[in-house]
Amino acid sequence: SAAAAARCSGASASVGSAVGSAVLVALVCAGWRHSLAVTTSGLLFAWGSNDRGQLGVGASADALPRTRGGAQAECCRGTPTLVEALARETVVAIAAGGAHSLAASLHGALFSWGDDGDGQLGHGAARGRARRSLGAPTLVD
């Protein structure tokens, strides 16, 4: 859609990465409460909300907790975090939905992760099954 396309852009800029050194960013994309960036070398970074696995980075101790109904769940990453599952791929395109993300590689592979409540990840029909999320990038067949 035009609204989704307007949220993603390609432009070179130098920014600090999660490891503290400057990297050149080629693509940036924003979802509802998360953001993605691809470096000029094809590495994917993600930050923001991860409550449906939309960052693709799993849970870790550096995530900021959010309390829901008395229970703590991983909420957010305040700094760009490398999506390690795609570190061996050269990412050339990204998209971010409300709570899901997609990435395409240089060799034409498509990966998706995050909320799959309506089948938006492309891994089969969602109707008639419990709502699910994928916390790591998964190849779309």
Secondary structure as a PSIPRED ss2 file (coil, helix, strand):
# PSIPRED VFORMAT (PSIPRED V4.0)

   1 S C   1.000  0.000  0.000
   2 A H   0.000  1.000  0.000
   3 A H   0.000  1.000  0.000
   4 A H   0.000  1.000  0.000
   5 A H   0.000  1.000  0.000
   6 A H   0.000  1.000  0.000
   7 R C   1.000  0.000  0.000
   8 C E   0.000  0.000  1.000
   9 S E   0.000  0.000  1.000
  10 G E   0.000  0.000  1.000
  11 A E   0.000  0.000  1.000
  12 S E   0.000  0.000  1.000
  13 A E   0.000  0.000  1.000
  14 S E   0.000  0.000  1.000
  15 V E   0.000  0.000  1.000
  16 G E   0.000  0.000  1.000
  17 S C   1.000  0.000  0.000
  18 A C   1.000  0.000  0.000
  19 V C   1.000  0.000  0.000
  20 G C   1.000  0.000  0.000
  21 S C   1.000  0.000  0.000
  22 A E   0.000  0.000  1.000
  23 V E   0.000  0.000  1.000
  24 L E   0.000  0.000  1.000
  25 V E   0.000  0.000  1.000
  26 A E   0.000  0.000  1.000
  27 L E   0.000  0.000  1.000
  28 V E   0.000  0.000  1.000
  29 C E   0.000  0.000  1.000
  30 A E   0.000  0.000  1.000
  31 G C   1.000  0.000  0.000
  32 W C   1.000  0.000  0.000
  33 R C   1.000  0.000  0.000
  34 H E   0.000  0.000  1.000
  35 S E   0.000  0.000  1.000
  36 L E   0.000  0.000  1.000
  37 A E   0.000  0.000  1.000
  38 V E   0.000  0.000  1.000
  39 T E   0.000  0.000  1.000
  40 T C   1.000  0.000  0.000
  41 S C   1.000  0.000  0.000
  42 G C   1.000  0.000  0.000
  43 L C   1.000  0.000  0.000
  44 L E   0.000  0.000  1.000
  45 F E   0.000  0.000  1.000
  46 A E   0.000  0.000  1.000
  47 W E   0.000  0.000  1.000
  48 G E   0.000  0.000  1.000
  49 S E   0.000  0.000  1.000
  50 N C   1.000  0.000  0.000
  51 D C   1.000  0.000  0.000
  52 R C   1.000  0.000  0.000
  53 G C   1.000  0.000  0.000
  54 Q C   1.000  0.000  0.000
  55 L C   1.000  0.000  0.000
  56 G C   1.000  0.000  0.000
  57 V C   1.000  0.000  0.000
  58 G C   1.000  0.000  0.000
  59 A C   1.000  0.000  0.000
  60 S C   1.000  0.000  0.000
  61 A C   1.000  0.000  0.000
  62 D C   1.000  0.000  0.000
  63 A C   1.000  0.000  0.000
  64 L E   0.000  0.000  1.000
  65 P E   0.000  0.000  1.000
  66 R E   0.000  0.000  1.000
  67 T E   0.000  0.000  1.000
  68 R E   0.000  0.000  1.000
  69 G C   1.000  0.000  0.000
  70 G C   1.000  0.000  0.000
  71 A E   0.000  0.000  1.000
  72 Q E   0.000  0.000  1.000
  73 A E   0.000  0.000  1.000
  74 E E   0.000  0.000  1.000
  75 C E   0.000  0.000  1.000
  76 C E   0.000  0.000  1.000
  77 R E   0.000  0.000  1.000
  78 G E   0.000  0.000  1.000
  79 T E   0.000  0.000  1.000
  80 P E   0.000  0.000  1.000
  81 T E   0.000  0.000  1.000
  82 L E   0.000  0.000  1.000
  83 V C   1.000  0.000  0.000
  84 E H   0.000  1.000  0.000
  85 A H   0.000  1.000  0.000
  86 L H   0.000  1.000  0.000
  87 A C   1.000  0.000  0.000
  88 R C   1.000  0.000  0.000
  89 E C   1.000  0.000  0.000
  90 T C   1.000  0.000  0.000
  91 V E   0.000  0.000  1.000
  92 V E   0.000  0.000  1.000
  93 A E   0.000  0.000  1.000
  94 I E   0.000  0.000  1.000
  95 A E   0.000  0.000  1.000
  96 A E   0.000  0.000  1.000
  97 G C   1.000  0.000  0.000
  98 G C   1.000  0.000  0.000
  99 A C   1.000  0.000  0.000
 100 H E   0.000  0.000  1.000
 101 S E   0.000  0.000  1.000
 102 L E   0.000  0.000  1.000
 103 A E   0.000  0.000  1.000
 104 A E   0.000  0.000  1.000
 105 S E   0.000  0.000  1.000
 106 L C   1.000  0.000  0.000
 107 H C   1.000  0.000  0.000
 108 G C   1.000  0.000  0.000
 109 A C   1.000  0.000  0.000
 110 L E   0.000  0.000  1.000
 111 F E   0.000  0.000  1.000
 112 S E   0.000  0.000  1.000
 113 W E   0.000  0.000  1.000
 114 G E   0.000  0.000  1.000
 115 D E   0.000  0.000  1.000
 116 D C   1.000  0.000  0.000
 117 G C   1.000  0.000  0.000
 118 D C   1.000  0.000  0.000
 119 G C   1.000  0.000  0.000
 120 Q C   1.000  0.000  0.000
 121 L C   1.000  0.000  0.000
 122 G C   1.000  0.000  0.000
 123 H C   1.000  0.000  0.000
 124 G C   1.000  0.000  0.000
 125 A C   1.000  0.000  0.000
 126 A C   1.000  0.000  0.000
 127 R C   1.000  0.000  0.000
 128 G C   1.000  0.000  0.000
 129 R C   1.000  0.000  0.000
 130 A C   1.000  0.000  0.000
 131 R C   1.000  0.000  0.000
 132 R C   1.000  0.000  0.000
 133 S E   0.000  0.000  1.000
 134 L E   0.000  0.000  1.000
 135 G E   0.000  0.000  1.000
 136 A E   0.000  0.000  1.000
 137 P E   0.000  0.000  1.000
 138 T E   0.000  0.000  1.000
 139 L E   0.000  0.000  1.000
 140 V C   1.000  0.000  0.000
 141 D C   1.000  0.000  0.000
